[in-house]
Amino acid sequence: MTALCTALPEHLCLLLVDDHRIFLDGLSLALAPLSPGLQIHTAQNAAEAESCLRQRDFDLILLDLRLPDVPGLELLQRWQQQGRMTPVAILSASDSSLDAQAALAAGALGFIPKSADGDALRQAVTRVLLGETLPVPRDKAPLTPRQQEILLLLADGLPNKAISRQLGLSEDTVKTHLKALFQELEVHTRTACVSAARQRGWL
């Protein structure tokens, strides 16, 4: 981590946008070790953020998805349309890879879950400041270990008979697990099941 930080400039100016004051205070403390001359400005809604941006330039904006006046993604899209070049990373209580994909599609350089600890947060912010785009976090699959095994074999194109043979299960048991997978992913075919699982980052 220290090696990463040495590549950052001594003076950095960040804008943190979140409607929870206690979270902003904790975030400011967690980011303090990033650089000796770090300046942190905070805003609790979109209007305050816009006001900050009119007054000065920032090296990075950390933006919450859920703000009281304008949704974070809508605000990010507005900045993109205005041609604002300030890098933006989304900070969210959501761990969903779909939310992360939407954020990156809207122009964010990264999606950092609020569940990240201080080290992970500083590392993610450092990478964005150095111009990297953070990879989309994978969703945690709400599947049993057996269902995950079956999903992997399904993705390899194996038919039920081959899956049952490989896992030492009866074909009926495999069908029961497949039915549960289809229901969880709201699909009706094997191909759609694999495709939906990939979209959620389960494969």
C-alpha positions as CSV (number, residue, x, y, z in Angstrom):
1,M,0.0,0.0,0.0
2,T,2.8,2.4,0.9
3,A,4.4,1.9,-2.5
4,L,1.2,2.8,-4.2
5,C,0.8,6.0,-2.2
6,T,4.3,7.3,-3.1
7,A,3.1,7.7,-6.7
8,L,0.4,10.2,-5.6
9,P,1.1,13.9,-5.5
10,E,1.6,15.6,-2.1
11,H,-1.3,17.9,-2.5
12,L,-4.7,16.3,-3.3
13,C,-8.2,17.7,-3.2
14,L,-11.1,15.4,-2.8
15,L,-14.9,16.0,-2.8
16,L,-16.9,13.5,-0.8
17,V,-20.7,13.5,-1.5
18,D,-22.9,11.5,0.9
19,D,-26.0,12.5,2.9
20,H,-24.8,10.9,6.2
21,R,-22.5,13.3,8.1
22,I,-21.1,10.5,10.4
23,F,-20.1,8.5,7.3
24,L,-18.4,11.6,5.8
25,D,-16.5,12.1,9.0
26,G,-15.3,8.4,9.1
27,L,-14.4,8.5,5.4
28,S,-12.3,11.7,5.9
29,L,-10.4,10.0,8.7
30,A,-9.9,6.8,6.6
31,L,-8.5,8.8,3.6
32,A,-6.3,11.1,5.7
33,P,-3.1,8.9,5.2
34,L,-3.3,9.2,1.4
35,S,-1.1,12.3,1.1
36,P,0.4,14.8,3.5
37,G,-1.3,17.8,1.8
38,L,-4.7,16.1,1.5
39,Q,-7.7,18.5,1.4
40,I,-11.2,17.0,1.8
41,H,-14.4,18.9,1.0
42,T,-17.8,17.4,1.8
43,A,-21.3,17.8,0.4
44,Q,-24.5,16.1,1.7
45,N,-26.6,16.5,-1.5
46,A,-26.3,17.2,-5.2
47,A,-26.9,21.0,-4.8
48,E,-24.0,21.3,-2.3
49,A,-21.8,19.2,-4.6
50,E,-22.6,21.4,-7.6
51,S,-21.8,24.5,-5.4
52,C,-18.4,23.0,-4.4
53,L,-17.6,22.3,-8.1
54,R,-18.3,25.9,-9.1
55,Q,-15.9,27.1,-6.5
56,R,-12.8,24.9,-7.2
57,D,-11.3,21.9,-9.0
58,F,-11.0,18.5,-7.5
59,D,-8.7,15.5,-8.2
60,L,-11.4,13.1,-7.4
61,I,-15.1,13.0,-6.4
62,L,-16.4,10.1,-4.3
63,L,-20.2,10.0,-4.9
64,D,-22.9,8.1,-3.1
65,L,-25.6,6.5,-5.3
66,R,-28.5,7.6,-3.1
67,L,-28.7,11.3,-2.4
68,P,-31.8,13.1,-1.0
69,D,-32.3,15.5,-4.0
70,V,-30.9,13.8,-7.1
71,P,-29.8,10.2,-7.6
72,G,-26.0,9.8,-7.8
73,L,-26.1,8.2,-11.3
74,E,-28.2,11.0,-12.6
75,L,-25.8,13.6,-11.2
76,L,-22.9,11.7,-12.7
77,Q,-24.5,11.6,-16.1
78,R,-25.2,15.4,-15.9
79,W,-21.6,16.1,-15.2
80,Q,-20.6,13.9,-18.1
81,Q,-22.9,15.8,-20.4
82,Q,-21.4,19.1,-19.2
83,G,-18.0,17.8,-20.2
84,R,-16.7,17.8,-16.6
85,M,-13.4,16.0,-16.6
86,T,-13.0,15.4,-12.8
87,P,-12.7,11.6,-12.1
88,V,-15.6,10.1,-10.2
89,A,-15.8,6.9,-8.2
90,I,-19.1,5.7,-6.7
91,L,-19.3,4.8,-3.0
92,S,-22.4,2.8,-2.2
93,A,-24.0,0.6,0.4
94,S,-24.9,-1.7,-2.5
95,D,-22.7,-4.7,-3.3
96,S,-24.5,-5.4,-6.5
97,S,-22.5,-5.9,-9.7
98,L,-25.4,-4.6,-11.7
99,D,-25.2,-1.3,-9.8
100,A,-21.5,-1.3,-10.4
101,Q,-21.9,-1.9,-14.1
102,A,-24.5,0.9,-14.3
103,A,-22.1,3.3,-12.6
104,L,-19.2,2.4,-15.0
105,A,-21.6,2.8,-17.9
106,A,-22.5,6.3,-16.6
107,G,-18.8,7.3,-16.6
108,A,-17.5,6.4,-13.1
109,L,-14.0,5.1,-12.9
110,G,-14.8,2.8,-10.0
111,F,-17.4,1.4,-7.7
112,I,-16.4,1.1,-4.0
113,P,-18.7,-0.7,-1.6
114,K,-19.1,1.0,1.7
115,S,-18.4,-2.3,3.4
116,A,-14.7,-1.9,2.3
117,D,-12.2,-1.5,5.2
118,G,-9.8,1.5,5.5
119,D,-7.0,-0.2,3.6
120,A,-9.2,-1.5,0.8
121,L,-10.8,2.0,0.5
122,R,-7.4,3.8,0.3
123,Q,-6.1,1.3,-2.2
124,A,-9.2,1.7,-4.4
125,V,-9.0,5.5,-4.2
126,T,-5.3,5.5,-5.0
127,R,-5.8,3.3,-8.1
128,V,-8.5,5.7,-9.4
129,L,-6.3,8.7,-8.7
130,L,-3.6,7.0,-10.7
131,G,-6.0,6.6,-13.7
132,E,-7.1,3.0,-13.3
133,T,-10.7,1.8,-13.7
134,L,-11.6,-0.5,-10.9
135,P,-13.1,-3.9,-11.8
136,V,-16.7,-4.6,-11.1
137,P,-17.2,-6.4,-7.8
138,R,-18.7,-9.9,-8.1
139,D,-22.1,-10.5,-6.5
140,K,-22.2,-13.1,-3.8
141,A,-24.3,-15.9,-5.1
142,P,-27.1,-17.0,-2.7
143,L,-26.5,-20.6,-3.8
144,T,-25.6,-23.8,-2.0
145,P,-22.2,-25.2,-2.8
146,R,-24.0,-28.0,-4.7
147,Q,-25.9,-25.5,-6.8
148,Q,-22.7,-23.7,-7.6
149,E,-21.1,-27.0,-8.7
150,I,-24.1,-27.7,-11.0
151,L,-24.1,-24.2,-12.4
152,L,-20.4,-24.5,-13.3
153,L,-21.0,-27.8,-15.1
154,L,-24.1,-26.3,-16.8
155,A,-21.9,-23.5,-18.1
156,D,-19.5,-26.1,-19.5
157,G,-22.5,-27.4,-21.5
158,L,-22.9,-30.8,-19.7
159,P,-26.3,-32.5,-20.0
160,N,-28.1,-33.6,-16.8
161,K,-26.9,-37.2,-17.2
162,A,-23.2,-36.2,-17.3
163,I,-23.7,-33.7,-14.4
164,S,-25.3,-36.5,-12.3
165,R,-22.5,-38.9,-13.1
166,Q,-19.7,-36.4,-12.3
167,L,-21.3,-35.3,-9.0
168,G,-22.5,-38.8,-8.0
169,L,-26.1,-37.6,-7.8
170,S,-29.3,-39.0,-9.3
171,E,-30.7,-37.2,-12.4
172,D,-33.8,-36.3,-10.3
173,T,-31.6,-34.5,-7.7
174,V,-29.8,-32.6,-10.5
175,K,-33.2,-31.6,-11.9
176,T,-34.4,-30.3,-8.5
177,H,-31.2,-28.2,-8.1
178,L,-31.7,-26.9,-11.7
179,K,-35.3,-25.9,-10.9
180,A,-34.1,-24.0,-7.9
181,L,-31.4,-22.2,-10.0
182,F,-34.0,-21.3,-12.7
183,Q,-36.3,-19.8,-10.0
184,E,-33.5,-17.9,-8.3
185,L,-32.5,-16.4,-11.7
186,E,-36.0,-16.1,-13.0
187,V,-35.2,-18.0,-16.2
188,H,-36.7,-20.9,-18.1
189,T,-33.9,-22.4,-20.1
190,R,-30.4,-23.7,-19.5
191,T,-28.8,-21.0,-21.8
192,A,-30.7,-18.2,-20.1
193,C,-29.6,-19.6,-16.7
194,V,-25.9,-19.5,-17.6
195,S,-26.3,-16.0,-19.2
196,A,-28.1,-14.6,-16.1
197,A,-25.5,-16.1,-13.8
198,R,-22.7,-14.5,-15.8
199,Q,-24.4,-11.1,-15.7
200,R,-24.6,-11.3,-11.9
201,G,-20.9,-12.2,-11.7
202,W,-21.6,-15.8,-10.4
203,L,-19.5,-17.4,-13.2
